[in-house]
Amino acid sequence: MLKLYGPKAAERILRRYDGTIRAVAARYALPAPFIDALLYTELVRIDLLDPLADAVVALNHRFGTALLGKRDSSTGFGQIFGFVAINAANFAVSRGLTSYASLGLPNRKLDPADSADVRLVWRRLNREPDFNIELSALNLLAAAEEVTGRMDFSGFTPDEIRRVYTRYNGTVPHITPYGEEAYRHYLRYAAAPRAKD
């Protein structure tokens, strides 16, 4: 399948959103190389089917239909689903990391099974890269707590990092090739932080 972003294009996007990445990293005590590696891994995997799925979801939201049964899709730079972002937001608020108001969301617990909540969050994920990056980072923190019992990335072992990335991308109990790939990118960003334009 034809990829939309090659390595150079992905790096350009990361440079363009460096300020957002650094601000999110500081806000949540999540070292920026973890976010860089996650976004890079997702960006270079986006292919022509991803915008097509987004278009179907957007049409379904606009017309209140369920063409092909699609009311949600992975979208944006972090390729995050609306329902997953809702779970990440609820997690972050429950841990006192942020508030719904700070995220620009309704001041109540969101329901990942409620189509109106999913539509609201998915549209923002799809249209607002800064929001997408922040919710992707919150999902990374939720994944970390789920698989390691903590959110302190500075103390993770290599296998724990691989497991966190694996959990971001799926729900299997073992480390996947995705987790391995993201970990390699993390090592690259941690060793030589991206140069700014």
Disulfide bonds with the S-S distance in Angstrom:
none
